[in-house]
Amino acid sequence: MDRMKRDSALLYVAIVEDDYSTRARLCDAIAAQPNMQLGVACDRVRPALDWLEHNKPDLLLTDLGLPDGNGLEVIKRCAALYPDCDILVITMFGDEKNVMSSVEAGAAGYILKDSDYFDVSRAMLELLAGGSPMSPVIARKVLNRARSLEILAGPGSSSCDVPLKVTLTVRETEALNLIARGYTYDETARMLMISLSTVQTYIRSIYGKLAVNSRGAAVLAAHKMGLLKDDLFTVRK
């Protein structure tokens, strides 16, 4: 399969959703954005995986419960092939297992279909700007999970699923703390008075050191290791 011909000025979006009405809604949201173009709309895991082998999306929108498998397979493969692709889960599943598995696999956003937050355009733009759009109930689960892991590990303890020791530079630490609080890459660049590309370089370095491939996973890993400031969970005004 040949790679999709693409305009470098456009952001390409891949959709994996088996419900026709939801898939149509996502397609309409993409069509309404002048800088976006639909790359593919699949209703199953297998065709999505096949497409990803030959095409690079800038944004992936995926459900979890699919007729031939789990959307986690798509998330993991996309994150492995294209670490800089932003991944947004849009699903009915709001349980902790699916939420945390998605974040750890590479998803940077998680929206419930039946929530008031299910504004596709807003979520896509927030994600592409460096944010992590989440339904409020999902954000609470992620924060509670991070807190519980810290309590279970105890002071000075480390978890078996993160590196035993990680050293971040001062600037990497500053960038990570701002990203963890919900600031976009652009906002982080302005606050640190550095370029956007420099922020992106810091984040890639942080991902490598923490052995993760998404913002959410980086925040969780860094929190477990005590790399974030104590007031991390203060709500951003």
N, C-alpha and C positions, 0 to 999 in steps of 0.2 A: 504494500500500500504506500502510495506516494504521500509525502508530507503535504498538508493543506497549504495552498497559496495564501499568504497573509500580508496585510498592510501593516508595516511596522508602527504606524500611528494609532492602530487600534488595539484594544485589549480583547483577547479571545477567551470566551467562556464555554466551559463544558458542563452539561447538565446530565445527571443520572437520577431519574425519577420515574417510577412506574405508573403513578396516578396521572391520568390524562389531563384533568383540569388543573392540577398543580403544575405539571410540566408546561402547560400552555401559559399559565400565569408567569412562570419564570421566564419563558421565551419572550413574552410581552414586555417584561421588565427590562430585559436586555435590549430589545429593539428600541425601547424608549430612551436609551442612553446613546448619545451621539459618538462616544469614544469606545463603544463596545460592539462586538460582533459575535454571534453564536457560532461556536465551532462544531458542536455536536450535541444532540439531545438523545440520550439512550434511556431505555426502560429496564435494562438488565445489567448485571455486573460484567458478563463476558464481552459484549460488544464495547463496553466502556474501556475495559482493560486492553482490548485489541486496538482501539483508537489511540489510547495513550502511548502505546509502543511506538507510534509514528508521528504523533502530533503533541505539541506543547501548549497547554492552556495557561493563561495568566490567572484564571480564576476557575475553581471547580465548585459546583453546587451539587451536593449529593444527599440522597435519602439513605437510610440504613437498611430498612427492611425491603428487600428486593426479591422478585420471584425466583431467581436462580442463585441467591447468596446474600451476603451482607455487604453493605456499602463500605465497611471497614477495609475490605480487600481493595477497593478502588482508592480509598484515602492513602493506604500504605504504599500502594504502587505509584501513585501520583507523587507523593512526598519523596519517594526514593528516586524517581526519575527526574523530578523537577522541584528541588528544594525551595525555590523562590516562588512557586505557585501558591496563591492564597486559597485555602480550602474552607468552605462553609457547609456545615451539616444543617439540613432542613428536614425535620423528622417529627414523628409522633412520640418517639421514645424519649422519655425524660428521666429514666432511672440512672442511678449513679454509675453503674457498670458501663452502660453505653456512652455516657458523657465522658467519663475518664478514659475509656478505651479510644474514643475518637480524638480527644486532645493529645493523648500519648502517641497516637498514630500519625498525627500531623495536622489535625483540624485547628484552625485559629478562631472559628466562630461556631456557635451552636444555637439554632433557632427552632423553637417548637411551632409546628404548623397551626396549632389552635390558640396560640398566644396573641395578645394585643400587639406584641413587638414584631409580628410577622409582616414587616414592611420590607419587601424584597429589595427594592431600590436603595433604601437607606442602609440596609445591612451590607449590600455589596459595596457601596461607596465607603462606608466606614471601614470595612475590611481592607479595601485597596489603599486606604489612607494610612494603614498601619494599626488600626484598632482591632478589637476582638469582640464583635457583636454577639451578645448572648441574651436569651430571654432571661428576665430577672430571676426566675426560679432556678435556672441552670447556673447562673453566676453564683448564686448562693451555695449550690452544691459544690462547685469548684472550690470556693473559699473555705467552706466547712471541711472539705476533704483535705485541703492543705493544712488547716489547723490541726485536724485529727492526726495527720501523719507526723506533724511536729511534736505533738503531745506523746504519741506512742514511741517515737524515736528517743525522746528525752534530750536533755542538754548535751551538746557535743557528740550526739550519735549521728551515724550516717546510714542511709538506706542502701540496700544491696543493688537497687536498680539505677543508681547514679554513681558517677566516679567518686572514689574515696576522698580525693583532694583536688580542688580546682582553685586556681589563682586567676582572678580577673584583674585587668589593669584598672586604674582609677577611673578612666574614661569609660571603660566597658561597664563598670559597676554603676556609674552615674546613668548611662544610657539604659541599662537593664532596669534600674529602679524607676525611671520615668515611664518606660514601656509597660512595666508591671502595673503602674497606676492608671493605665488607660490612655496615656498620651500617644498620639500618632508619631510616626517617624519624622514627619515635617515639623511638628511641634517640638519634638525632642531635639532636632537639629537647631531650631531657633533658640531654645532654652540653653543649649550647651554652646551656642554660637559656633557651630561647625556645619559642614555641608551635609546634605541628605545622603550622598554617597558614602561619606565617612560613617554616618550612623549605620547604614546598611552593612558596611564592612565590620563594624563593631558587633552587630547582631549575628552575622555569619560566624565570626570568631567565637562568640558566646555559645552558639549552637554547637559548634565543634567541641568546645571544652566540656560542655555539659552532656554531650552525646544525645542531643535532642534534635527535632526538626520542625518545631513550631513554637510560637510565642507562648502559648498556654503551657506546653510541656516545659519550656525554659523557666517560666515563673514558678511552677511547682517544684522543679528540681532545685532551683536556686533557693527557694524558701526552705526546703528540707535541709539544705546545707548551710543555712544561716547567712546567705549572701545578700539578703534584702533587708532594708531598714525596718525597724519595729513597727512603724506606723503604716506599713504597706496596705493594710485593710481599711484605712480611713477612706470613706467614700469621697470620690472626687466631686467637687461642686461644679 
